[in-house]
Amino acid sequence: MLGCVLHGAGDLRVAELAVPVPGPGEALVAVRYGGICGSDLHYWRHGGVGDFRLREPMVPGHEVVGTVVSYGAGATGPAPGTAVAVHPATPCGRCPECADGRANVCRDVRYLGSAARFPHVQGAFAAQVAVPVGQLRELPDGLGLRRAALAEPLSVALHAVRRAGDVSGRHVLVTGAGPIGCLVVAAAKAAGAARVTVTDLVPQALGYAAVAGADTLVRADDPEDAGRPDEVDVAVEASGAAAGLDTCLRHVRRAGVVVQLGMLPPGPSPFAGNLLVSREIELRGAFRFDAEFDDALRLLAAEGKFDGLVSGVVPVRAAGDAFALAADRERSCKVLLEF
């Protein structure tokens, strides 16, 4: 079967891989679509994400959907042929964070396509993948595989919005209109935000934010942009740039909430820390998700606008072209590999 393997920065290979045999408690899934995530792009371009560095060849990919093929010993679940999404995380269930209901920050989690531990957890950009049955989610009625491929990044966005608290009736600022930022827009609107303002450097990216439901679009490099807000109630930093965090801190109201969602570059990041004190701003991190995955599938089943965020579907044989397209923010939002 065909799959993608990262061997280092700039070294992505499409290769013949062995078909996995599902072990006890596992299901074999035939992957149909895999969404290329910002973390996949970081591994491809830089050999790592934040402090997680590639130390061995790794199959990337954690945003996958497909159909059930078979089960290993003792495993049961949706019937073979059933369309499913794959939750990419397997938390340990034993650490203090899991016991506290915070499985998304489990200290011993296994996450598909992640170099956070060694040996790395191999990902799911392959024609077939074996995963624990607990990671399978049968798709709701009316939800097709193509749109369902957005479930993982939408879950990230839903978790970030929930970290902000109640946003109903509030003005929310989102810095960064990449795929995650656009999905934060949709998540905020679904949570009742009265107004969502989005900033970005790329006009095409702002166009996708409008598709997601943004009310106001602002060029981040234009200080005179008339849409730039004086003050917002909540800000979500989704660009992964220190400048984006600075914007959030300077535009959120006193006693407001800033959620840092984008992964910042490795090492220290300068930011306007004194504003946290003088304005008593709350700065909260948001990392991955847990139960939001099921909520994301329900929201995707109910909303057709998400289709407009899928800007390309590329066969796995042309994975290099797909990664290049996904990295070009003037030409794409979310790019899917097709297996």
C-alpha atoms as a printed R data frame, in Angstrom:
    type eleno elety resid chain resno       x       y      z
1   ATOM     1    CA   MET     A     1   0.000   0.000  0.000
2   ATOM     2    CA   LEU     A     2   1.084   3.589 -0.546
3   ATOM     3    CA   GLY     A     3   1.931   5.927  2.294
4   ATOM     4    CA   CYS     A     4   3.942   9.043  3.094
5   ATOM     5    CA   VAL     A     5   7.140   8.987  5.143
6   ATOM     6    CA   LEU     A     6   9.073  11.981  6.451
7   ATOM     7    CA   HIS     A     7  12.810  11.374  6.699
8   ATOM     8    CA   GLY     A     8  13.788  14.909  7.688
9   ATOM     9    CA   ALA     A     9  13.313  18.541  6.773
10  ATOM    10    CA   GLY     A    10  12.301  18.759  3.105
11  ATOM    11    CA   ASP     A    11  12.440  14.978  2.698
12  ATOM    12    CA   LEU     A    12   8.931  13.599  2.158
13  ATOM    13    CA   ARG     A    13   8.708  10.279  0.295
14  ATOM    14    CA   VAL     A    14   5.761   8.337 -1.077
15  ATOM    15    CA   ALA     A    15   6.604   4.677 -0.494
16  ATOM    16    CA   GLU     A    16   5.180   1.183 -0.475
17  ATOM    17    CA   LEU     A    17   4.423   0.275  3.131
18  ATOM    18    CA   ALA     A    18   3.393  -3.022  4.656
19  ATOM    19    CA   VAL     A    19  -0.330  -3.411  5.287
20  ATOM    20    CA   PRO     A    20  -0.733  -3.378  9.078
21  ATOM    21    CA   VAL     A    21  -2.342  -6.278 10.905
22  ATOM    22    CA   PRO     A    22  -4.727  -5.074 13.620
23  ATOM    23    CA   GLY     A    23  -3.705  -6.322 17.019
24  ATOM    24    CA   PRO     A    24  -5.908  -7.113 20.011
25  ATOM    25    CA   GLY     A    25  -8.331  -4.243 20.593
26  ATOM    26    CA   GLU     A    26  -7.526  -2.621 17.255
27  ATOM    27    CA   ALA     A    27  -9.401  -1.889 14.038
28  ATOM    28    CA   LEU     A    28  -8.018  -1.727 10.521
29  ATOM    29    CA   VAL     A    29  -9.277   1.332  8.641
30  ATOM    30    CA   ALA     A    30  -9.022   2.008  4.922
31  ATOM    31    CA   VAL     A    31  -8.125   5.701  4.810
32  ATOM    32    CA   ARG     A    32  -9.983   7.775  2.216
33  ATOM    33    CA   TYR     A    33  -8.899  11.324  3.061
34  ATOM    34    CA   GLY     A    34  -6.180  12.823  5.227
35  ATOM    35    CA   GLY     A    35  -6.017  16.543  5.964
36  ATOM    36    CA   ILE     A    36  -2.586  18.176  5.855
37  ATOM    37    CA   CYS     A    37  -2.161  20.024  9.142
38  ATOM    38    CA   GLY     A    38   0.120  22.906 10.035
39  ATOM    39    CA   SER     A    39   2.126  20.518 12.211
40  ATOM    40    CA   ASP     A    40   2.623  18.174  9.231
41  ATOM    41    CA   LEU     A    41   3.938  21.151  7.272
42  ATOM    42    CA   HIS     A    42   6.315  22.088 10.093
43  ATOM    43    CA   TYR     A    43   7.744  18.560 10.191
44  ATOM    44    CA   TRP     A    44   8.156  18.697  6.396
45  ATOM    45    CA   ARG     A    45   9.697  22.157  6.185
46  ATOM    46    CA   HIS     A    46  11.678  22.362  9.424
47  ATOM    47    CA   GLY     A    47  12.047  18.819 10.728
48  ATOM    48    CA   GLY     A    48  10.012  19.552 13.833
49  ATOM    49    CA   VAL     A    49   7.108  21.303 15.508
50  ATOM    50    CA   GLY     A    50   7.911  23.579 18.413
51  ATOM    51    CA   ASP     A    51  10.192  21.521 20.649
52  ATOM    52    CA   PHE     A    52   9.261  18.198 18.992
53  ATOM    53    CA   ARG     A    53  11.997  17.184 16.513
54  ATOM    54    CA   LEU     A    54  12.163  14.309 14.038
55  ATOM    55    CA   ARG     A    55  14.688  11.709 15.169
56  ATOM    56    CA   GLU     A    56  13.654   8.833 12.904
57  ATOM    57    CA   PRO     A    57  11.529   8.363  9.755
58  ATOM    58    CA   MET     A    58   7.873   9.007 10.559
59  ATOM    59    CA   VAL     A    59   4.570   8.602  8.751
60  ATOM    60    CA   PRO     A    60   2.802  11.943  9.299
61  ATOM    61    CA   GLY     A    61  -0.925  12.578  9.425
62  ATOM    62    CA   HIS     A    62  -3.597  12.662 12.109
63  ATOM    63    CA   GLU     A    63  -6.663  14.132 10.358
64  ATOM    64    CA   VAL     A    64  -8.045  11.000  8.718
65  ATOM    65    CA   VAL     A    65 -11.356   9.453  7.761
66  ATOM    66    CA   GLY     A    66 -12.200   6.226  5.979
67  ATOM    67    CA   THR     A    67 -14.060   2.932  6.315
68  ATOM    68    CA   VAL     A    68 -13.677  -0.008  8.673
69  ATOM    69    CA   VAL     A    69 -11.961  -3.044  7.129
70  ATOM    70    CA   SER     A    70 -11.588  -5.550  9.968
71  ATOM    71    CA   TYR     A    71 -10.823  -6.041 13.662
72  ATOM    72    CA   GLY     A    72  -8.115  -7.666 15.708
73  ATOM    73    CA   ALA     A    73  -8.657 -10.200 18.452
74  ATOM    74    CA   GLY     A    74 -11.299  -9.224 20.979
75  ATOM    75    CA   ALA     A    75 -12.171  -5.981 19.209
76  ATOM    76    CA   THR     A    76 -15.652  -4.946 18.131
77  ATOM    77    CA   GLY     A    77 -17.101  -1.771 16.677
78  ATOM    78    CA   PRO     A    78 -18.900  -0.416 13.634
79  ATOM    79    CA   ALA     A    79 -19.471  -3.049 10.955
80  ATOM    80    CA   PRO     A    80 -16.864  -3.392  8.186
81  ATOM    81    CA   GLY     A    81 -17.595  -0.864  5.459
82  ATOM    82    CA   THR     A    82 -18.880   1.746  7.928
83  ATOM    83    CA   ALA     A    83 -17.618   5.298  7.386
84  ATOM    84    CA   VAL     A    84 -15.634   6.531 10.385
85  ATOM    85    CA   ALA     A    85 -13.448   9.373 11.573
86  ATOM    86    CA   VAL     A    86 -10.369   8.566 13.633
87  ATOM    87    CA   HIS     A    87  -9.745  10.397 16.903
88  ATOM    88    CA   PRO     A    88  -5.935  10.697 16.822
89  ATOM    89    CA   ALA     A    89  -5.252  10.609 20.569
90  ATOM    90    CA   THR     A    90  -4.882   7.668 22.937
91  ATOM    91    CA   PRO     A    91  -4.460   9.127 26.439
92  ATOM    92    CA   CYS     A    92  -2.969   6.962 29.169
93  ATOM    93    CA   GLY     A    93  -5.988   7.215 31.481
94  ATOM    94    CA   ARG     A    94  -3.732   7.041 34.555
95  ATOM    95    CA   CYS     A    95  -1.902  10.360 34.949
96  ATOM    96    CA   PRO     A    96  -3.147  13.244 37.135
97  ATOM    97    CA   GLU     A    97  -4.346  15.142 34.077
98  ATOM    98    CA   CYS     A    98  -6.455  12.243 32.820
99  ATOM    99    CA   ALA     A    99  -7.874  11.770 36.323
100 ATOM   100    CA   ASP     A   100  -8.795  15.471 36.333
101 ATOM   101    CA   GLY     A   101 -10.687  15.240 33.044
102 ATOM   102    CA   ARG     A   102  -7.899  16.950 31.073
103 ATOM   103    CA   ALA     A   103  -6.949  14.086 28.760
104 ATOM   104    CA   ASN     A   104  -5.918  16.549 26.039
105 ATOM   105    CA   VAL     A   105  -2.814  17.361 28.115
106 ATOM   106    CA   CYS     A   106  -2.135  13.764 29.166
107 ATOM   107    CA   ARG     A   107   1.565  13.453 29.956
108 ATOM   108    CA   ASP     A   108   1.818  10.018 28.324
109 ATOM   109    CA   VAL     A   109  -0.534  10.356 25.349
110 ATOM   110    CA   ARG     A   110   0.042   8.630 22.024
111 ATOM   111    CA   TYR     A   111  -0.943  10.937 19.164
112 ATOM   112    CA   LEU     A   112  -0.885   9.870 15.531
113 ATOM   113    CA   GLY     A   113   2.000  11.329 13.533
114 ATOM   114    CA   SER     A   114   3.783  12.938 16.473
115 ATOM   115    CA   ALA     A   115   7.496  13.185 17.290
116 ATOM   116    CA   ALA     A   116   6.753  14.260 20.858
117 ATOM   117    CA   ARG     A   117   7.986  10.869 22.084
118 ATOM   118    CA   PHE     A   118  10.618   8.410 20.909
119 ATOM   119    CA   PRO     A   119  10.143   6.094 19.177
120 ATOM   120    CA   HIS     A   120   7.744   8.409 17.359
121 ATOM   121    CA   VAL     A   121   4.059   7.589 17.052
122 ATOM   122    CA   GLN     A   122   3.584   6.748 13.390
123 ATOM   123    CA   GLY     A   123   0.766   8.619 11.685
124 ATOM   124    CA   ALA     A   124  -2.062   7.744  9.327
125 ATOM   125    CA   PHE     A   125  -1.080   9.075  5.878
126 ATOM   126    CA   ALA     A   126  -1.282   5.563  4.463
127 ATOM   127    CA   ALA     A   127  -3.867   3.560  2.556
128 ATOM   128    CA   GLN     A   128  -4.660   1.516  5.666
129 ATOM   129    CA   VAL     A   129  -3.985   2.121  9.337
130 ATOM   130    CA   ALA     A   130  -4.517   0.098 12.522
131 ATOM   131    CA   VAL     A   131  -5.854   2.068 15.500
132 ATOM   132    CA   PRO     A   132  -7.411   1.253 18.889
133 ATOM   133    CA   VAL     A   133 -11.159   0.753 18.489
134 ATOM   134    CA   GLY     A   134 -11.752   3.506 21.034
135 ATOM   135    CA   GLN     A   135 -10.510   5.999 18.456
136 ATOM   136    CA   LEU     A   136 -13.231   5.198 15.915
137 ATOM   137    CA   ARG     A   137 -16.205   7.507 15.516
138 ATOM   138    CA   GLU     A   138 -19.034   6.503 13.193
139 ATOM   139    CA   LEU     A   139 -20.094   9.462 11.063
140 ATOM   140    CA   PRO     A   140 -23.479  11.056 11.789
141 ATOM   141    CA   ASP     A   141 -26.195  10.666  9.179
142 ATOM   142    CA   GLY     A   142 -25.692  13.012  6.249
143 ATOM   143    CA   LEU     A   143 -21.996  13.656  6.868
144 ATOM   144    CA   GLY     A   144 -19.756  12.590  3.993
145 ATOM   145    CA   LEU     A   145 -16.121  11.597  4.304
146 ATOM   146    CA   ARG     A   146 -14.763  14.692  2.536
147 ATOM   147    CA   ARG     A   147 -16.282  17.164  4.988
148 ATOM   148    CA   ALA     A   148 -15.691  14.814  7.925
149 ATOM   149    CA   ALA     A   149 -11.940  15.143  7.281
150 ATOM   150    CA   LEU     A   150 -12.226  18.541  9.003
151 ATOM   151    CA   ALA     A   151 -13.258  16.965 12.305
152 ATOM   152    CA   GLU     A   152  -9.813  16.994 13.919
153 ATOM   153    CA   PRO     A   153  -8.928  20.654 13.213
154 ATOM   154    CA   LEU     A   154 -12.472  21.749 14.049
155 ATOM   155    CA   SER     A   155 -12.088  19.953 17.394
156 ATOM   156    CA   VAL     A   156  -8.957  22.012 18.055
157 ATOM   157    CA   ALA     A   157 -10.934  25.170 17.307
158 ATOM   158    CA   LEU     A   158 -13.876  24.156 19.500
159 ATOM   159    CA   HIS     A   159 -11.522  23.462 22.400
160 ATOM   160    CA   ALA     A   160  -9.838  26.867 21.997
161 ATOM   161    CA   VAL     A   161 -13.177  28.664 22.047
162 ATOM   162    CA   ARG     A   162 -14.242  26.737 25.140
163 ATOM   163    CA   ARG     A   163 -10.983  27.713 26.839
164 ATOM   164    CA   ALA     A   164 -12.089  31.315 26.340
165 ATOM   165    CA   GLY     A   165 -15.262  30.774 28.381
166 ATOM   166    CA   ASP     A   166 -18.712  31.990 27.409
167 ATOM   167    CA   VAL     A   167 -18.419  33.940 24.146
168 ATOM   168    CA   SER     A   168 -22.156  34.347 23.514
169 ATOM   169    CA   GLY     A   169 -22.923  37.937 22.595
170 ATOM   170    CA   ARG     A   170 -19.213  38.816 22.675
171 ATOM   171    CA   HIS     A   171 -16.809  40.354 20.175
172 ATOM   172    CA   VAL     A   172 -14.055  37.827 19.389
173 ATOM   173    CA   LEU     A   173 -10.753  38.648 17.675
174 ATOM   174    CA   VAL     A   174  -8.911  35.870 15.828
175 ATOM   175    CA   THR     A   175  -5.339  36.523 14.706
176 ATOM   176    CA   GLY     A   176  -4.386  34.252 11.828
177 ATOM   177    CA   ALA     A   177  -6.730  33.030  9.079
178 ATOM   178    CA   GLY     A   178  -5.125  29.697  8.334
179 ATOM   179    CA   PRO     A   179  -7.289  26.563  8.435
180 ATOM   180    CA   ILE     A   180  -7.356  26.529 12.246
181 ATOM   181    CA   GLY     A   181  -8.073  30.256 12.488
182 ATOM   182    CA   CYS     A   182 -10.944  29.923 10.017
183 ATOM   183    CA   LEU     A   183 -12.370  27.032 12.017
184 ATOM   184    CA   VAL     A   184 -12.063  29.117 15.206
185 ATOM   185    CA   VAL     A   185 -14.277  31.657 13.448
186 ATOM   186    CA   ALA     A   186 -16.885  28.976 12.762
187 ATOM   187    CA   ALA     A   187 -16.592  27.606 16.302
188 ATOM   188    CA   ALA     A   188 -16.999  31.058 17.846
189 ATOM   189    CA   LYS     A   189 -20.074  31.784 15.734
190 ATOM   190    CA   ALA     A   190 -21.541  28.393 16.654
191 ATOM   191    CA   ALA     A   191 -20.969  29.278 20.329
192 ATOM   192    CA   GLY     A   192 -22.988  32.478 19.919
193 ATOM   193    CA   ALA     A   193 -20.332  35.149 19.355
194 ATOM   194    CA   ALA     A   194 -22.014  38.355 18.213
195 ATOM   195    CA   ARG     A   195 -19.077  39.501 16.110
196 ATOM   196    CA   VAL     A   196 -15.844  37.928 14.951
197 ATOM   197    CA   THR     A   197 -12.955  39.989 13.604
198 ATOM   198    CA   VAL     A   198 -10.059  38.239 11.862
199 ATOM   199    CA   THR     A   199  -6.594  39.589 11.055
200 ATOM   200    CA   ASP     A   200  -4.079  38.183  8.599
201 ATOM   201    CA   LEU     A   201  -1.367  39.291  6.185
202 ATOM   202    CA   VAL     A   202  -2.766  37.353  3.220
203 ATOM   203    CA   PRO     A   203  -5.927  38.603  1.453
204 ATOM   204    CA   GLN     A   204  -6.776  35.118  0.146
205 ATOM   205    CA   ALA     A   205  -6.665  33.732  3.690
206 ATOM   206    CA   LEU     A   206  -9.047  36.455  4.834
207 ATOM   207    CA   GLY     A   207 -11.375  35.362  2.052
208 ATOM   208    CA   TYR     A   208 -11.576  31.898  3.585
209 ATOM   209    CA   ALA     A   209 -12.282  33.487  6.985
210 ATOM   210    CA   ALA     A   210 -15.284  35.185  5.393
211 ATOM   211    CA   VAL     A   211 -16.497  31.794  4.164
212 ATOM   212    CA   ALA     A   212 -16.234  30.540  7.747
213 ATOM   213    CA   GLY     A   213 -18.456  33.393  8.944
214 ATOM   214    CA   ALA     A   214 -16.128  36.257  9.938
215 ATOM   215    CA   ASP     A   215 -17.878  39.615 10.244
216 ATOM   216    CA   THR     A   216 -14.822  41.852  9.842
217 ATOM   217    CA   LEU     A   217 -11.585  41.211  7.952
218 ATOM   218    CA   VAL     A   218  -8.440  43.178  8.786
219 ATOM   219    CA   ARG     A   219  -5.071  43.312  7.041
220 ATOM   220    CA   ALA     A   220  -2.581  42.746  9.842
221 ATOM   221    CA   ASP     A   221   0.054  44.819  8.046
222 ATOM   222    CA   ASP     A   222  -2.200  47.869  7.629
223 ATOM   223    CA   PRO     A   223  -2.409  49.908 10.862
224 ATOM   224    CA   GLU     A   224  -4.933  52.195  9.164
225 ATOM   225    CA   ASP     A   225  -7.364  49.406  8.248
226 ATOM   226    CA   ALA     A   226 -10.787  50.743  9.209
227 ATOM   227    CA   GLY     A   227 -11.919  47.356 10.492
228 ATOM   228    CA   ARG     A   228  -9.230  47.151 13.161
229 ATOM   229    CA   PRO     A   229 -11.090  47.048 16.507
230 ATOM   230    CA   ASP     A   230 -10.251  49.313 19.398
231 ATOM   231    CA   GLU     A   231 -11.308  46.703 21.905
232 ATOM   232    CA   VAL     A   232 -12.639  43.127 21.932
233 ATOM   233    CA   ASP     A   233 -13.929  40.858 24.687
234 ATOM   234    CA   VAL     A   234 -11.969  37.738 23.755
235 ATOM   235    CA   ALA     A   235  -8.953  37.133 21.512
236 ATOM   236    CA   VAL     A   236  -7.714  33.825 20.080
237 ATOM   237    CA   GLU     A   237  -4.159  33.798 18.732
238 ATOM   238    CA   ALA     A   238  -4.118  31.263 15.880
239 ATOM   239    CA   SER     A   239  -1.149  32.414 13.797
240 ATOM   240    CA   GLY     A   240   1.652  30.974 15.923
241 ATOM   241    CA   ALA     A   241   3.518  34.297 15.689
242 ATOM   242    CA   ALA     A   242   4.625  36.492 18.589
243 ATOM   243    CA   ALA     A   243   3.250  39.506 16.705
244 ATOM   244    CA   GLY     A   244  -0.186  37.886 16.751
245 ATOM   245    CA   LEU     A   245  -0.036  37.434 20.511
246 ATOM   246    CA   ASP     A   246   1.003  41.072 20.875
247 ATOM   247    CA   THR     A   247  -2.025  42.133 18.820
248 ATOM   248    CA   CYS     A   248  -4.332  40.073 21.021
249 ATOM   249    CA   LEU     A   249  -2.942  41.551 24.237
250 ATOM   250    CA   ARG     A   250  -3.203  45.117 22.951
251 ATOM   251    CA   HIS     A   251  -6.769  44.835 21.678
252 ATOM   252    CA   VAL     A   252  -8.517  42.727 24.309
253 ATOM   253    CA   ARG     A   253 -10.432  44.708 26.915
254 ATOM   254    CA   ARG     A   254  -9.358  45.034 30.526
255 ATOM   255    CA   ALA     A   255 -10.008  41.764 32.383
256 ATOM   256    CA   GLY     A   256 -10.511  40.098 29.014
257 ATOM   257    CA   VAL     A   257  -9.298  36.665 27.924
258 ATOM   258    CA   VAL     A   258  -6.582  35.781 25.410
259 ATOM   259    CA   VAL     A   259  -6.240  32.173 24.252
260 ATOM   260    CA   GLN     A   260  -2.893  31.153 22.773
261 ATOM   261    CA   LEU     A   261  -3.690  28.417 20.245
262 ATOM   262    CA   GLY     A   262  -0.987  28.757 17.594
263 ATOM   263    CA   MET     A   263   2.250  26.923 18.357
264 ATOM   264    CA   LEU     A   264   4.956  29.574 18.760
265 ATOM   265    CA   PRO     A   265   8.520  29.033 17.491
266 ATOM   266    CA   PRO     A   266  10.904  27.099 19.771
267 ATOM   267    CA   GLY     A   267  12.518  29.014 22.602
268 ATOM   268    CA   PRO     A   268  11.474  32.232 24.359
269 ATOM   269    CA   SER     A   269   8.874  34.476 22.716
270 ATOM   270    CA   PRO     A   270   8.699  38.179 23.580
271 ATOM   271    CA   PHE     A   271   5.276  39.548 24.444
272 ATOM   272    CA   ALA     A   272   3.719  42.524 26.193
273 ATOM   273    CA   GLY     A   273   3.681  40.873 29.614
274 ATOM   274    CA   ASN     A   274   3.095  44.097 31.533
275 ATOM   275    CA   LEU     A   275  -0.370  44.306 29.972
276 ATOM   276    CA   LEU     A   276  -1.290  41.082 31.765
277 ATOM   277    CA   VAL     A   277  -0.658  42.920 35.013
278 ATOM   278    CA   SER     A   278  -1.960  46.426 34.363
279 ATOM   279    CA   ARG     A   279  -5.115  45.238 32.584
280 ATOM   280    CA   GLU     A   280  -5.503  41.964 34.506
281 ATOM   281    CA   ILE     A   281  -5.799  40.027 31.271
282 ATOM   282    CA   GLU     A   282  -6.117  36.259 31.470
283 ATOM   283    CA   LEU     A   283  -3.766  34.397 29.111
284 ATOM   284    CA   ARG     A   284  -4.778  30.769 28.578
285 ATOM   285    CA   GLY     A   285  -3.212  28.027 26.492
286 ATOM   286    CA   ALA     A   286  -5.237  25.667 24.311
287 ATOM   287    CA   PHE     A   287  -3.768  22.327 23.270
288 ATOM   288    CA   ARG     A   288  -5.492  19.792 21.054
289 ATOM   289    CA   PHE     A   289  -8.901  18.569 22.331
290 ATOM   290    CA   ASP     A   290 -10.721  15.599 23.820
291 ATOM   291    CA   ALA     A   291 -14.520  15.179 23.772
292 ATOM   292    CA   GLU     A   292 -14.833  18.050 21.306
293 ATOM   293    CA   PHE     A   293 -14.203  15.529 18.518
294 ATOM   294    CA   ASP     A   294 -17.769  14.227 18.781
295 ATOM   295    CA   ASP     A   295 -19.134  17.775 18.881
296 ATOM   296    CA   ALA     A   296 -17.139  18.609 15.752
297 ATOM   297    CA   LEU     A   297 -18.707  15.737 13.837
298 ATOM   298    CA   ARG     A   298 -22.199  16.893 14.814
299 ATOM   299    CA   LEU     A   299 -21.445  20.474 13.777
300 ATOM   300    CA   LEU     A   300 -19.988  19.347 10.458
301 ATOM   301    CA   ALA     A   301 -23.119  17.296  9.777
302 ATOM   302    CA   ALA     A   302 -25.277  20.373 10.388
303 ATOM   303    CA   GLU     A   303 -23.284  23.022  8.497
304 ATOM   304    CA   GLY     A   304 -22.562  22.977  4.766
305 ATOM   305    CA   LYS     A   305 -20.356  26.076  4.795
306 ATOM   306    CA   PHE     A   306 -17.350  23.966  5.840
307 ATOM   307    CA   ASP     A   307 -17.114  22.563  2.318
308 ATOM   308    CA   GLY     A   308 -15.792  25.926  1.171
309 ATOM   309    CA   LEU     A   309 -12.712  25.565  3.373
310 ATOM   310    CA   VAL     A   310 -11.452  22.483  1.498
311 ATOM   311    CA   SER     A   311  -9.383  24.078 -1.248
312 ATOM   312    CA   GLY     A   312  -7.802  20.999 -2.784
313 ATOM   313    CA   VAL     A   313  -7.956  17.192 -2.907
314 ATOM   314    CA   VAL     A   314  -4.736  15.609 -4.188
315 ATOM   315    CA   PRO     A   315  -3.923  11.898 -4.809
316 ATOM   316    CA   VAL     A   316  -1.357  10.457 -2.407
317 ATOM   317    CA   ARG     A   317   1.038   9.747 -5.291
318 ATOM   318    CA   ALA     A   318   1.405  13.527 -5.614
319 ATOM   319    CA   ALA     A   319   1.876  14.106 -1.872
320 ATOM   320    CA   GLY     A   320   4.821  16.432 -2.471
321 ATOM   321    CA   ASP     A   321   2.611  18.678 -4.599
322 ATOM   322    CA   ALA     A   322  -0.113  18.508 -1.963
323 ATOM   323    CA   PHE     A   323   2.250  19.630  0.808
324 ATOM   324    CA   ALA     A   324   3.530  22.469 -1.381
325 ATOM   325    CA   LEU     A   325  -0.041  23.552 -2.092
326 ATOM   326    CA   ALA     A   326  -0.981  23.415  1.584
327 ATOM   327    CA   ALA     A   327   2.051  25.557  2.434
328 ATOM   328    CA   ASP     A   328   1.034  28.243 -0.082
329 ATOM   329    CA   ARG     A   329  -1.454  30.425  1.783
330 ATOM   330    CA   GLU     A   330  -2.244  32.406 -1.351
331 ATOM   331    CA   ARG     A   331  -3.596  29.259 -3.033
332 ATOM   332    CA   SER     A   332  -5.095  27.131 -0.304
333 ATOM   333    CA   CYS     A   333  -6.873  26.710  3.007
334 ATOM   334    CA   LYS     A   334  -7.294  23.014  3.883
335 ATOM   335    CA   VAL     A   335  -5.742  20.478  1.494
336 ATOM   336    CA   LEU     A   336  -6.699  16.802  1.631
337 ATOM   337    CA   LEU     A   337  -4.693  13.796  0.502
338 ATOM   338    CA   GLU     A   338  -6.827  11.137 -1.160
339 ATOM   339    CA   PHE     A   339  -5.872   7.466 -0.719
